[in-house]
Amino acid sequence: MDADRYVEERLDDQISWYDEASGRNQRAFKLLQISALIASASIPLLSAYTGEYEWARFGVGLLGVFVAVATGMLSLGKYQENWIGYRGTCESLKHEKYMYLSRGGVYSVDEPLPVLAMRVENLISAQNSVWRQYSAKEDSESEA
């Protein structure tokens, strides 16, 4: 594979994937976190009206269920961890790309493509290892 093809088909593709995955996880984390925060902060306010209004008791219970579900989804989805991990990998891949294109640092050798490929694949492999560790931890916790 030539250098331009590797950068375009592998490196740019991975940068795009990690960028999009980071954004998705950031949005999911913030949506669930803010929703749970608003719902939990609303419970004491709404509970002040439970003696006067029947719907307020139902609302307090419903908000409590929502907070529990949102918190569980945050824990199970690992959105914050994924967001931070994917963003870090994306930025590291961008750094490698720009260092390679400018032939700076470790890329100032005669044949920089093998160095780029090794470093890029190591970054991707490291992120995959982190994901596997999360999955294995979740599996062992669910079996306990």
C-alpha positions in Angstrom: 0.0 0.0 0.0 1.4 3.4 -0.9 1.6 6.3 1.5 -1.3 8.4 0.1 -3.6 5.4 0.0 -2.7 4.4 3.6 -3.3 8.0 4.9 -6.6 8.3 3.0 -8.1 4.8 3.4 -6.8 3.9 6.9 -5.7 6.9 8.9 -8.3 9.4 7.7 -11.0 6.8 8.0 -10.0 6.0 11.6 -9.7 9.7 12.5 -13.3 10.2 11.2 -14.6 7.2 13.1 -13.1 8.2 16.4 -14.2 11.8 16.0 -17.8 10.7 15.3 -17.8 8.1 18.0 -16.5 10.6 20.5 -19.2 13.1 19.6 -21.9 10.5 19.9 -20.7 9.4 23.3 -20.3 13.0 24.5 -23.9 13.9 23.4 -25.3 10.7 25.1 -23.4 11.4 28.3 -24.4 15.0 28.5 -28.1 14.3 27.6 -28.5 11.6 30.2 -26.5 13.4 32.9 -28.3 16.7 32.5 -31.7 15.0 32.3 -31.0 13.0 35.5 -29.8 16.2 37.2 -32.9 18.2 36.2 -35.2 15.3 37.2 -33.6 14.7 40.5 -33.6 18.4 41.3 -37.3 18.5 40.5 -38.3 15.8 43.0 -38.0 17.9 46.1 -39.9 20.8 44.5 -42.7 18.5 43.2 -42.9 16.6 46.6 -44.0 19.8 48.3 -47.3 19.5 46.4 -48.0 15.8 47.0 -50.5 16.6 49.8 -52.5 18.9 47.6 -52.4 17.2 44.2 -52.7 13.6 43.3 -50.6 14.0 40.1 -47.7 15.3 42.2 -47.3 11.9 43.9 -47.3 10.2 40.5 -44.8 12.8 39.2 -42.4 12.3 42.1 -42.5 8.5 41.5 -42.1 8.9 37.8 -39.1 11.3 38.2 -37.5 8.8 40.6 -37.8 6.0 38.1 -36.4 8.2 35.3 -33.4 9.1 37.4 -32.7 5.5 38.2 -33.0 4.5 34.5 -30.8 7.4 33.3 -28.2 6.6 35.9 -28.2 3.0 35.0 -27.8 3.8 31.3 -24.9 6.1 32.1 -23.2 3.3 34.0 -23.8 0.6 31.5 -23.1 2.7 28.4 -19.8 4.0 29.7 -20.5 7.1 27.6 -18.1 9.4 29.5 -15.2 6.9 29.4 -15.8 6.2 25.7 -16.1 9.9 24.9 -12.8 10.7 26.6 -11.0 7.6 25.2 -12.2 8.1 21.7 -11.4 11.8 21.7 -7.9 11.0 23.0 -7.3 8.4 20.3 -8.7 10.8 17.6 -6.3 13.6 18.7 -3.4 11.2 18.8 -4.1 10.0 15.3 -4.3 13.6 14.1 -1.0 14.4 15.7 0.7 11.4 14.0 -0.8 12.4 10.7 0.5 16.0 10.9 3.9 14.9 12.2 4.1 12.4 9.3 3.0 15.0 6.7 5.6 17.5 8.0 8.2 14.8 8.3 8.9 15.9 11.9 10.2 13.9 14.8 10.3 10.1 14.2 9.1 10.7 10.6 12.3 12.5 9.5 13.7 9.1 8.2 14.0 8.0 4.5 11.0 5.6 4.8 8.4 7.1 7.2 5.4 5.1 6.1 6.3 1.9 8.1 6.8 4.1 11.2 3.4 5.8 10.6 1.7 2.5 10.1 3.2 1.0 13.2 2.3 4.0 15.4 -1.2 4.3 14.0 -1.9 0.6 14.4 -0.5 0.7 18.0 -2.9 3.6 18.9 -5.9 1.8 17.4 -4.9 -1.5 19.1 -4.5 0.2 22.4 -8.0 1.7 22.2 -9.4 -1.7 21.3 -7.7 -3.2 24.3 -9.3 -0.6 26.6 -12.7 -1.4 25.1 -12.1 -5.2 25.6 -11.2 -4.5 29.2 -14.4 -2.6 29.8 -16.4 -5.5 28.1 -14.6 -8.2 30.1 -15.2 -6.2 33.4 -18.9 -5.8 32.6 -19.2 -9.5 31.8 -17.6 -10.6 35.0 -19.7 -8.1 37.0 -22.9 -9.4 35.4 -22.0 -13.0 36.2 -21.4 -12.2 39.9 
